[in-house]
Amino acid sequence: MKVMHILLPVCAMNCYLAINEETKESIIIDPGSSPKRIKAGIEQSGTTPVAIILTHGHFDHVGAADEIAAEYGIKIYAYEGERETLENPHINLSADMIFQSTAYHADVYLKDEQEVQLAGLTFKCLATPGHTPGGCCFYFANEGIVFTGDTLFCGSVGRTDFPGGSMSQLVNSINEKLMVLPGDTICYPGHESATTIEFERNNNMFL
């Protein structure tokens, strides 16, 4: 699996393509804004998108999901605990941050620890509430990669001052779901640079 990074302009958000180099298919992670930039990245990758997966429902991570899904005729996946965040403009922050009250959606809601196969790749949905009530991470065990959204950053963790946030819950989620992964697992966060589980174990002051 190859990971392609697409930096989006709204909140300097990291969108990713998880690419199966054999099948030339891809999974889009957190298409938050700038559909044109995402489409250009997909074209550059030479892959066919088969799905969108969302780490959480904040506007900067899901704002372009509907347009991209319609463009490629693909489904949107999210953790089942994030339905209210997606659908409520005050919780997904669209009403307060960009003053465009928008209800987002997912076509498929996943369960905690559910294993999913898309684009010939296998990953597990790990519920990591705290940044949002239904935030999650997507762990590709065979590739040693986890997409952490706004749960875990390099040397930091997600904000918890938004509706439904909880620092104690977030730290518990990270310790129980992420810190137990192999140390060399690469973490691709929703903002800023990539890191590893081992680096965060040894250096993250929040943990």
Sine and cosine of phi, psi and omega as CSV:
sin_phi,cos_phi,sin_psi,cos_psi,sin_omega,cos_omega
0.00,0.00,0.70,-0.72,0.08,-1.00
-0.94,-0.35,0.62,-0.78,0.05,-1.00
-0.94,-0.33,0.82,-0.57,0.07,-1.00
-0.95,-0.31,0.76,-0.66,-0.04,-1.00
-0.99,-0.16,0.76,-0.65,0.09,-1.00
-0.83,-0.56,0.95,-0.31,0.00,-1.00
-0.98,0.19,0.82,-0.57,-0.04,-1.00
-0.97,-0.23,0.49,-0.87,-0.14,-0.99
-0.95,0.30,-0.54,0.84,-0.04,-1.00
-0.96,0.26,0.90,-0.43,0.01,-1.00
0.88,0.48,0.39,0.92,-0.02,-1.00
0.72,0.70,0.79,0.61,-0.11,-0.99
-1.00,0.05,0.63,-0.77,0.02,-1.00
-1.00,-0.01,0.93,-0.37,0.20,-0.98
-0.99,-0.11,0.55,-0.84,-0.03,-1.00
-0.76,-0.65,0.45,-0.90,0.24,-0.97
-0.92,-0.40,0.85,-0.53,0.16,-0.99
-1.00,-0.04,0.93,-0.36,-0.20,-0.98
-0.95,-0.30,0.81,-0.59,0.17,-0.99
-1.00,0.06,0.95,-0.30,-0.10,-1.00
-0.94,0.34,-0.34,0.94,0.02,-1.00
-0.99,0.16,-0.72,0.70,-0.06,-1.00
-1.00,-0.01,-0.21,0.98,-0.07,-1.00
0.87,0.50,0.57,0.82,0.11,-0.99
-0.94,-0.33,0.34,-0.94,-0.02,-1.00
-0.60,-0.80,0.39,-0.92,0.12,-0.99
-0.91,-0.42,0.74,-0.67,0.00,-1.00
-1.00,-0.09,0.82,-0.58,0.02,-1.00
-0.95,-0.30,0.87,-0.49,0.11,-0.99
0.85,0.53,0.92,0.39,0.10,-1.00
-0.98,0.18,1.00,0.00,-0.22,-0.98
-1.00,0.07,-0.50,0.86,-0.04,-1.00
-0.30,-0.95,0.00,-1.00,0.10,-0.99
0.76,0.65,0.93,0.36,0.03,-1.00
-0.82,0.58,-0.59,0.81,0.00,-1.00
-0.88,0.47,-0.66,0.75,0.00,-1.00
-0.92,0.38,-0.62,0.78,0.02,-1.00
-0.91,0.41,-0.70,0.71,0.02,-1.00
-0.88,0.47,-0.62,0.78,0.04,-1.00
-0.90,0.44,-0.63,0.77,0.04,-1.00
-0.91,0.42,-0.66,0.75,0.03,-1.00
-0.89,0.45,-0.70,0.72,0.02,-1.00
-0.88,0.47,-0.67,0.74,0.02,-1.00
-0.89,0.46,-0.58,0.81,-0.02,-1.00
-0.95,0.32,-0.37,0.93,-0.02,-1.00
0.93,0.36,0.45,0.89,-0.06,-1.00
-0.90,-0.43,0.24,-0.97,0.08,-1.00
-0.95,-0.30,0.90,-0.43,0.03,-1.00
-0.93,0.38,0.64,-0.77,0.01,-1.00
-0.89,-0.46,-0.23,0.97,-0.04,-1.00
-0.19,-0.98,0.34,-0.94,0.17,-0.99
-0.89,-0.45,0.73,-0.68,0.09,-1.00
-0.84,-0.54,0.67,-0.74,-0.10,-0.99
-0.91,-0.40,0.79,-0.61,0.05,-1.00
-0.97,0.25,-0.49,0.87,0.09,-1.00
-0.23,-0.97,0.04,-1.00,-0.21,-0.98
-0.98,-0.18,0.19,0.98,0.02,-1.00
-0.92,0.40,0.53,-0.85,-0.13,-0.99
-0.82,0.57,-0.58,0.82,-0.07,-1.00
-0.96,0.28,-0.14,0.99,0.04,-1.00
-0.95,-0.31,-0.26,0.96,-0.10,-1.00
-0.80,-0.60,-0.01,1.00,-0.17,-0.99
-0.85,0.53,-0.50,0.87,-0.02,-1.00
-0.97,-0.24,0.09,1.00,-0.14,-0.99
-0.88,0.47,-0.72,0.69,-0.04,-1.00
-0.89,0.46,-0.70,0.72,-0.01,-1.00
-0.91,0.42,-0.68,0.73,0.00,-1.00
-0.92,0.38,-0.65,0.76,0.02,-1.00
-0.88,0.47,-0.67,0.74,0.01,-1.00
-0.92,0.39,-0.62,0.79,-0.02,-1.00
-0.87,0.50,-0.66,0.75,-0.09,-1.00
-0.96,-0.28,-0.01,1.00,0.01,-1.00
0.90,0.44,0.70,0.71,-0.07,-1.00
-0.84,-0.54,0.23,-0.97,-0.05,-1.00
-0.99,-0.14,0.40,-0.92,0.03,-1.00
-0.96,-0.29,0.76,-0.65,-0.02,-1.00
-0.91,-0.42,0.62,-0.78,0.08,-1.00
-0.48,-0.88,0.24,-0.97,0.08,-1.00
-0.95,0.30,0.61,-0.79,-0.10,-1.00
-0.88,0.48,-0.43,0.90,0.00,-1.00
-0.97,0.25,-0.05,1.00,-0.08,-1.00
-0.97,-0.24,0.13,0.99,-0.05,-1.00
-0.85,0.53,-0.74,0.68,-0.05,-1.00
-0.91,0.42,-0.64,0.77,0.04,-1.00
-0.86,0.50,-0.72,0.69,0.01,-1.00
-0.87,0.49,-0.68,0.74,-0.17,-0.99
-1.00,0.07,-0.33,0.94,-0.07,-1.00
-0.98,-0.19,0.92,-0.39,-0.06,-1.00
-0.86,0.51,-0.43,0.90,0.01,-1.00
-0.99,0.15,-0.42,0.91,0.05,-1.00
-1.00,0.03,-0.58,0.81,0.04,-1.00
-0.99,0.16,-0.03,1.00,0.14,-0.99
0.97,0.26,0.03,1.00,0.01,-1.00
-0.91,0.42,-0.59,0.81,-0.03,-1.00
-0.93,0.36,-0.54,0.84,-0.12,-0.99
-0.99,-0.17,-0.46,0.89,-0.07,-1.00
-1.00,-0.10,-0.64,0.77,-0.04,-1.00
-0.87,-0.49,0.04,1.00,0.09,-1.00
0.83,0.55,0.55,0.84,0.11,-0.99
-0.77,-0.64,1.00,-0.03,-0.06,-1.00
-0.88,0.47,0.92,-0.40,-0.08,-1.00
-0.75,-0.66,0.73,-0.68,0.12,-0.99
-0.99,-0.16,0.85,-0.53,0.02,-1.00
-0.99,-0.15,0.07,-1.00,-0.04,-1.00
-0.46,-0.89,0.23,-0.97,0.22,-0.98
-0.78,-0.63,0.51,-0.86,0.05,-1.00
-1.00,0.09,-0.52,0.86,-0.05,-1.00
-0.76,-0.65,0.81,-0.58,0.04,-1.00
-0.96,-0.28,0.82,-0.58,-0.09,-1.00
-1.00,-0.08,0.40,-0.92,0.08,-1.00
-0.99,-0.11,0.36,-0.93,0.07,-1.00
-0.87,0.50,0.72,-0.70,0.01,-1.00
0.94,0.33,0.14,0.99,0.03,-1.00
-0.94,0.34,0.71,-0.70,0.03,-1.00
-1.00,-0.09,0.71,-0.70,-0.09,-1.00
-0.78,-0.62,0.59,-0.81,0.09,-1.00
-0.88,-0.48,0.87,-0.50,0.04,-1.00
-0.61,-0.80,0.61,-0.79,0.03,-1.00
0.84,0.55,0.46,0.89,-0.03,-1.00
0.96,0.27,0.21,0.98,0.01,-1.00
-0.90,-0.44,0.50,-0.87,0.00,-1.00
-0.89,-0.45,0.74,-0.67,0.05,-1.00
-0.60,-0.80,0.26,-0.96,0.00,-1.00
-0.88,-0.48,0.67,-0.74,0.09,-1.00
-1.00,0.07,0.88,-0.48,0.00,-1.00
-0.94,-0.34,0.93,-0.37,0.02,-1.00
-0.93,0.37,0.83,-0.56,0.00,-1.00
-0.71,-0.70,0.91,0.41,-0.01,-1.00
-0.90,0.45,0.42,-0.91,0.02,-1.00
0.55,-0.83,-0.80,0.60,0.13,-0.99
-0.94,0.34,-0.72,0.69,0.19,-0.98
-0.73,-0.69,0.29,-0.96,-0.03,-1.00
-0.88,0.47,-0.48,0.88,-0.04,-1.00
-0.83,-0.55,0.50,0.87,0.06,-1.00
-0.91,0.41,0.48,-0.88,0.00,-1.00
-0.53,-0.85,0.18,-0.98,0.10,-0.99
-0.83,-0.56,0.43,-0.90,-0.01,-1.00
-0.89,-0.45,0.90,-0.43,-0.13,-0.99
-0.96,-0.28,0.89,-0.46,0.07,-1.00
-0.99,-0.16,1.00,-0.01,-0.15,-0.99
-0.89,0.45,-0.68,0.74,-0.05,-1.00
-0.89,0.46,-0.50,0.86,-0.02,-1.00
-0.99,-0.12,-0.15,0.99,-0.02,-1.00
0.92,0.39,0.67,0.74,-0.07,-1.00
-0.73,-0.69,0.63,-0.77,0.11,-0.99
-0.70,-0.71,0.74,-0.67,0.08,-1.00
-1.00,-0.08,0.90,-0.43,-0.21,-0.98
-0.98,-0.20,-0.02,1.00,0.02,-1.00
0.80,0.59,-0.74,-0.67,0.04,-1.00
-0.97,-0.23,0.39,0.92,0.08,-1.00
-0.99,0.17,-0.79,0.61,-0.08,-1.00
-0.75,-0.67,0.76,-0.64,0.08,-1.00
-0.90,-0.44,0.14,-0.99,0.08,-1.00
-0.93,0.37,0.95,-0.32,0.02,-1.00
0.98,0.22,0.16,0.99,-0.05,-1.00
-0.44,-0.90,-0.08,-1.00,0.04,-1.00
-0.68,-0.74,0.15,-0.99,-0.03,-1.00
-0.94,0.35,0.38,-0.93,0.08,-1.00
-0.91,0.41,0.50,-0.86,0.02,-1.00
-0.79,-0.62,0.28,0.96,-0.01,-1.00
-0.99,-0.10,0.14,0.99,0.09,-1.00
-1.00,-0.02,0.24,-0.97,0.00,-1.00
-0.81,0.59,0.77,-0.63,0.02,-1.00
0.99,0.10,0.03,1.00,-0.03,-1.00
-0.99,0.16,0.46,-0.89,0.02,-1.00
-0.43,-0.90,0.89,-0.46,-0.01,-1.00
-0.91,0.42,-0.68,0.73,-0.01,-1.00
-0.89,0.45,-0.64,0.77,0.03,-1.00
-0.92,0.39,-0.64,0.77,0.00,-1.00
-0.90,0.44,-0.74,0.68,0.00,-1.00
-0.89,0.46,-0.65,0.76,0.06,-1.00
-0.88,0.47,-0.67,0.74,0.02,-1.00
-0.86,0.50,-0.72,0.69,-0.03,-1.00
-0.90,0.44,-0.71,0.71,-0.02,-1.00
-0.91,0.41,-0.64,0.77,-0.09,-1.00
-0.99,0.15,-0.52,0.85,-0.11,-0.99
-0.95,-0.31,-0.50,0.86,-0.09,-1.00
-0.96,-0.28,-0.68,0.74,-0.05,-1.00
-0.93,0.37,-0.21,0.98,0.05,-1.00
-1.00,0.05,-0.10,1.00,0.02,-1.00
-0.97,0.24,0.33,-0.94,0.03,-1.00
-0.82,0.58,0.60,-0.80,-0.10,-1.00
-0.87,0.50,-0.50,0.86,-0.03,-1.00
-1.00,0.06,0.11,0.99,0.06,-1.00
-0.89,0.46,0.79,-0.62,0.01,-1.00
-1.00,0.08,0.76,-0.65,0.00,-1.00
-0.97,-0.25,0.84,-0.55,0.08,-1.00
-0.96,-0.29,0.96,-0.27,-0.09,-1.00
-1.00,0.02,0.14,-0.99,-0.01,-1.00
-0.97,0.25,-0.29,0.96,0.02,-1.00
-0.57,-0.82,0.49,-0.87,0.06,-1.00
0.92,0.39,-0.38,-0.92,-0.25,-0.97
-1.00,-0.04,0.29,-0.96,0.03,-1.00
-0.95,0.32,0.31,-0.95,0.01,-1.00
-0.49,-0.87,-0.15,-0.99,0.07,-1.00
-0.76,-0.65,0.34,-0.94,0.04,-1.00
-0.87,0.49,-0.68,0.73,-0.02,-1.00
-0.89,0.46,-0.66,0.75,0.02,-1.00
-0.88,0.47,-0.66,0.75,-0.02,-1.00
-0.94,0.35,-0.60,0.80,0.06,-1.00
-0.84,0.54,-0.63,0.78,-0.13,-0.99
-1.00,-0.04,-0.31,0.95,-0.17,-0.99
-0.78,-0.62,-0.25,0.97,-0.09,-1.00
-0.98,0.19,0.93,-0.38,-0.10,-0.99
-0.92,0.39,-0.38,0.93,-0.01,-1.00
-0.97,0.26,-0.30,0.95,-0.09,-1.00
-0.97,-0.24,0.00,0.00,0.00,0.00
